[in-house]
């Protein structure tokens, strides 16, 4: 399948699929003449075009309707089809000879006649196929799990010396990830049988396996570090269990919609929004030299950077799968609003929970002030840059392909103590260095 690029390094591929009548009800404008031989004048006069059957739906899903232009000089031979690529993720394709609106058309991709069924209209859902996109820029590699293990037997409770605010805000992620990423795995186990694209299926499977290792690795912090310092995390993690099982699980708030495709799409959308944040945090922690200068605990720092590198590595998978399953812009925006609310609520609760259980932390200054102090020391990402990262997700043309450097992530994974030990087998664990 041919690929296109427009003013960016992101390649876009197209997948042919049927459009549900109740969502994108489109039908071809039937020609009134008998078409002539391909390329002839009679054939050009009978070139059909696509129009929405309902003006309301056209305005809703296509802010500027994509209509055939019968006066266009851009005629396509009868043995080809053409895909009109615009800023919207759902495109339309005529059965053989569409004429495109020049105002909305960005590129045209000819396809062989075998792709289309003669006399039957197909719709094209444009997905950001990450495998083909990465291959276009020459940096794709298989996503695989690295079965790392960490040793937190000597990690102090305040593992960033002299900065309890940053320490305990990041500690919240160690409590959030075990439950949250197990929920990711449950959702992806439901989605995998529905994926027909082999490349996307392989990367979604790799994503699932990586998330399972992430969950186990962060759970080790609670068992080896927090328990040793007398911190019982159950009062906080019980709330997370309730969130992911009762609110976002198979029967949300008692509603029997857990096995519907609609609910699966909502779950995938929430995961895509959360993964956007995690990829941003992963890029930040890979570049946070101030944590090394502050002499942060090596095992904890390796855990965060290894996890951050893998978040950057698979940063496009969740977004692509959500779109593949039919997710659109308005759902994506709603899921990001929900993700922001959940993260602010549970991270603020978790930072206070951990801060008040640290005897050497002093009085809790409040979540906003604690984050501000940590970001001034550059031990936490900037508050305003984090807001900017969230706002980027609301751009209708947003794609996650430029959110992080895969080369930087792979470079760290090649020298991570835990990842190196996992690659060579034997005794896994990030040994502390002096």
N, C-alpha and C positions, 0 to 999 in steps of 0.2 A: 504494500500500500504506500502510495506516495505520501510525502510529508511536507508541511509548509512551515515557514517561519516569517514573522513580520516584526522587524525592528527589535528583536530580542533573540536570546539564545535558547528560547523555549520552543520546542517543536510540538506541533499539535497533530494528532491523528484522529481519524474518523472511524466510527463503528456503525454499521448499518443495523437498525433495529426498527421494530414496529412502534408506532405511537398510539397510545391508548386514546380511543375516541373521546372519552370524557375529559381529557386534559388538553390535548393538542388536536382538535378536530379539524383536519385539513383535507382538502380534496383537490384533484386536478381539474383545471378548466379544460373541458373536452373540446378537441378540435372539431370544426365543422366541415373540414375538407379531408379528403383521403390523402394521406401523406405520400409524397413522391419518393424517389430514390434518395438515399442519404446524401446531403450536401447540395441537393438541387434547390431551385427557387420554390417549387411547390412544397418541398419539405420545410423550407424556411418559413413559408407563410402559415404552416400549420403547427409551428412550434408552440407547445402548450406551456403553461406556467402554473405555479402553485398559488393558491389563495386560501386564507382561513375561511372556514364555513361560518364562523360566528364572529362578527366584528368585536363583540365584547371580549371574547377570549383572545382575539388578536391584540387588542390594546393591553390586555392584562399581561400576556407573556411576551409580546413583541412590542416594545414601546414605539418603534417605527416599523410598521408592517413590512415584511419582506414580500414584495409582490413581483411577479414577472413583468417585464417591460416589453410588450410586443413590438415596440419600435427600436429596440436595442439592436445595435450592429453586432453584438457579441453572441453569435449563434454557434451552437455546438452541434457537431455531426450526430446523426441519429444513433450511431453505435456507441455513443459515449453518454455518460451522465456527469453532472457537475454539482459540486457542493459549494454553497455560498458560505463563506466564513465571516462571521461578524463578531461583535463583542459579546453576544449572548451565547450561552453554552448549548442551546438547542437550535439546530439549523434545519432547513428544509431542502429536499432534493426532489426534482421532478423525475418522472419515470425515464425519460430519455433526453428531452431537449428543452431545458429551462432557459429563460432569458433573465439575466440578473439585473437588479437595480444597482446602478453604478454608485449611487449615494451610499449604500450599505455594504456593498461587496468589498471585501478586503483581498481575498485571493480566490481562485477557482482551481479545484483539483479534479482533473479528468479521471474517471474510473472506467474500467472495461465494462462492456455490456453485460458480462456474466454477473456483475455485481447486482444489477437491477433485474427485476422481473418485468418483462415487457407487458405494458398495459396495466400495471399495478403500481400504485404510489407507495414509495417507501419514505420513511422519515429518517433523518440522520441525527443522532445525538452525539454531539462532539464531546469527547472526553479527553482530559489531559492524560493520555496514556504515558505514565512515567517511564515505562521501560523504553518505549520508542523515543520519548523526548530525551532521555539521558543518552541513548545510543546516538542520537543526532549530534550531540556535543561531545561524544566519545568518552563519557565518564561513568557509564553504568556498570554495576557489578551486582552479583547476586546478594540478596539480603539473607544473612544466616545468623543464627544464635551463637553466641560465645558463652560457653558454660563456665563462667568465672565464679570464684569464691573469694571472700574477703575475710580478713582477720581483724576484728575490732576489739580484741582482748586488752589492748593498751590505749584505746581511744578515750580521751577525757570527755566529760560531759560538756565542757565548754571548749570545743575542739578548735575554735578560732580564738586564740588567747586575747583576753581583754575586750572582746566584743560579743557579749551575750545576746545582744539584739539580733545581729546577723546570724549567729549560731542557731538560735531557736526558731527564727523564721525559716531557715533552711531545714532545720530538724522536722518541721511540719511536713515537708515533702517525704521524709523517711517514714512518716506515719500514714501519709495519704497514698503513696504509691502501692503498697502491698494490696490494699483492698481495691483501689481504683484500677490497677492494671490487671488484676484477676477478672474484674468486670469487663475490661477490654477483651480479654481472651474469650470470655463466654459469648460476647456479642459476635466476635469474629468467627467463632466456631459455628454460629448460626448462618453467617453470611457466606462462608467459603463454598458450600454446595451450590450457591446461586451465581457464582462467578464463572462465566464461560470463557473469558479472556485468559489464555494460559499464562501470559506474562503477569497480569494483575493477580491471578490466583497464586502464583509462585511467590510474589512479593508480599501478598497479604498473609500467606502462610509463614513466611520469614518474619514478618511483623509480629504475628501472634507468638511465635517462639521467643523472639527477643523480649516481648513484654512479660512473658512468664518468668524469664530469668531476672528481669528488673524487679518484679514483685518479690521473688525469693531473696534477692540480694539486699533490698531495703528492709525486708523483714528481719534479716540477720542483724541489722543495727539495733533494733529493739531487743532482740534476744541477747546479744553479746555486750552491748554498750549500755543501753538505758536500764536494763534489768540489773546489771552489775552496780549501777549507781543508785539503785532503789527507786527508780521511776516506773510506776505502773501505768502503762499506756491504755489499759482497757477502757477507762471512762471516755476517752476520746475516740478510740477506734470503734466502739459500739455505735457511735453516731454515724461513722462512715459505713459500717455494715448495714445500718438501717437505710441510709441514702441509696446505696448501690443494689440492695435487695428489694426494698419496699417501694422506693420512689422511681428508680431507674431500671428495675429488674423486670421479671416476666409478667408480673401483675401490678403495674404501677398504681398505687393508691387503691388497690382492689379491682381495678378495671381489667377485664379479660381481653386485652389486646396484645399480650406479650408475644404471640405467635403470628402476628400479622406483619405483612411487608411494610405497612405504614410505620409501625412502631420500630421495626428494625432500622428503617431509614432515619428516624429521629435519633435513635441510639448512635448510629454511625455519624450523624451530624454533630452530636455532642462530642464524640471522640475526636472528630476532625478539628473542632474548635479547640479542644484541650491540647491536642497534638501541636497545633500552631503555637500555643504558649510554650510548650515543652521544647520545641525546636528552637524558639527564641532564647529560652533559658540555657539550652545546650550550647548554642553559639556563644552566649555570654560567658559561661563558666570555662569554656575552652580558651578564652582570651583574657581571663581575669588573673593577670600576673600579681595583683595585689594580695591575693590569697596565699601565694607562695611567699611573698615578702612578709606577710603576717605570721608565717610559720604555722599554717593550718595543719591539722593532723594529716599525714600522708595517706593513710588508708581511706579516710573519709573523702579526701580530695580526689583520690583515684576513683572511688565509687562515683562521685558526682561527674567527673569528666568522662569516665567510661560511659556512663548512662547518657550524658549530654551528647557525646559523639554518636552513639547509636540513634538518639532522637533525630539528630541532623541527617544521619544516614538514611533513615526510613521516613523522613519528614513529609514526603509527598504521598505516601501510600493511603493514609486515612482520608485525605482530601479527595484523591482520585476514586477511592472506593465509594465514598458518599455520592459523588457525581455519577458514577457508574450505576448506582442503585436508584437513580432518579432524583437526587437532591438538586435543588435550584438555589437561586440567590436569596430569596426571601426566607427560606428555611435556614440557610446558612447564617444569615444575619441574626435570626432569632436564636439559633443554637449558640452563637458567640455571646449574645447578651446573657443567656442562661449560664454559660461557662464562666463568664466574668463574675456573675453573682455568686456562683458556687465557690469559686476560687477565693474571692475576697472573704466570704463568710467563713470557710473552713480553714484558710491559712491564718486569718486573724484569730480565730478560736484556738488553733493549734499553737501559734506562737505564744499566746498568753498561757496556755496549758503547760508548755514546756518551760517558759520563763519562771512561772511561779513555783516550779518544782526543782529549780536550780538554786541551791543555798547561796551560791556566790554571785548571783545575777543582780541582786538588789531589787528595787521597786520597778514594776512593769510600767514603761512610759506610754503605753498605748501603741496600737499597730502602726498608725501613720508615722508617729514620731520615731518609732523603732526602725521602720523602713528608711526614713529620711536619714537617720544617723548612720545606718549601714551603707546606704548608697553614697553618702559623703566620703566614707572611708573606702569606697569602691569594693566593698565586700558583698554588696548586693547590686543588682542592676538598677539603673536610673529609673526613678518613678515615671518621669515624663517619656523616656524611651519605651518603657513598658506600655504606657498608654498609647504611644504611637504604633507599637507593634499590634495592639488590639485593633486600632482604627484601620490599619491596612487591610484587615480581614473583611471590612465592610465595603471595600472597593469592588464593584461588579467585575472588574477585569483582574482581580487578584488570582495569583497562582502561587503555590508555596515553593516553586523551583528556585527562587532567588533568596530564600530566607536564610540559608546557611551554606558554608563551603564544605562540600563532601570531601574534598581533598584534605582540608584541615582535620576533619573528623577521622578520616582513615589514617592520617599521619599520627594522630594521638593513639588510635587503637593499635597501631603497629608498635608503639613503645609503652603502652600502659602495662604496669607490672602485673596486674591481674589478668589482662587479656593475653599477655605473653605466656604466663604460667598455664592458662587454659589451652593455648595453642600447642604447648609442648606436653600437655598431660601431666600426670603425676600429682604432686602436692600443689593444689591450687591455693592461692591466697596472696594478697598484696602485703609483702613484708615491709615493715617500717624501716626507713633508713635514717641514719643520724648524720 
